[in-house]
Amino acid sequence: MKTIVKILCVVMALLVSFAVSAQKKEKTFAGSIKYAITYEDLDPQYKGQVPTEMITYVKDSKVRMDQVSPMYTMSAITLEDGSAIVLFDVMGQKLAMQQSKEDIEKAKAEAKESGDLKESEPEVKATDEVKTIAGYKCTKYEVTTDGETMEVFVTEDIPMPAIYHENSQVKGIKGVPMQYSMNTQGMNMTMTAKEVKKGGVNNSMFMITDDYQKVTAEEFSKMLGGGM
């Protein structure tokens, strides 16, 4: 179970970045983007446990990001009022944790103070390289943060609400990242969009349904650490 807890940092890292304000509703994309996740030099002990797929759902000013592995699914949901929900489904046991905007801002401040969260202004350089990913024309950017550079292929043909960009894992660029790499907890991951669907996103996807057990952040950590 300790292995799973470490892997979950991939998703929990998203949660502390959710410090957003209420956004105006605007005519933007509503639907889902599905990404395949691949790994470089993955430690064998993590094989079969790490996420292999990420799905981003967008509707109005709400965003949900699912990370799916053979063992569990974990979802990070951002709502219009700046609050967030984390859903965790492991082998039929479903836990839900909700945090207010104030709780999230406190967690973000603590993460900054401890050095776990860095928010350096990225240096973004556009290139002339283009390629088509999931049917969309994408331009290659080089994004440098804290001395590390990653290549990101971006499309500007999918209009997203402002809340999506504020919570993007790739800062400093316009448009939607369709392929990019990142290092989390020592794991080198590459996300590549493989399918874009318009519509089909229900409001219930941004709620805690009755089949989930609501827990506090402290209970959530304790249950995971204790092996449930």
ABEGO torsion letter per residue (X at the ends): XAAAAAAAAAAAAAAAABBBBBBBBBBBBBEBBBBBBBBBGBBAAABGABBABBBBBBBEABBBBBBBBAABBBBBBBBAAGBBBBBBBBGGBBBBBBBBAAAAAAAAAAAAAAGABBBBBBBBBBBABBBBBGGBBBBBBBBBBGGBBBBBBBBAABBBBAAAAAABABBGBBEBBABBBBBBGGBBBBBBBABBBBEGBBAAAABBBAABBBBBAAAAAAAAAAGX
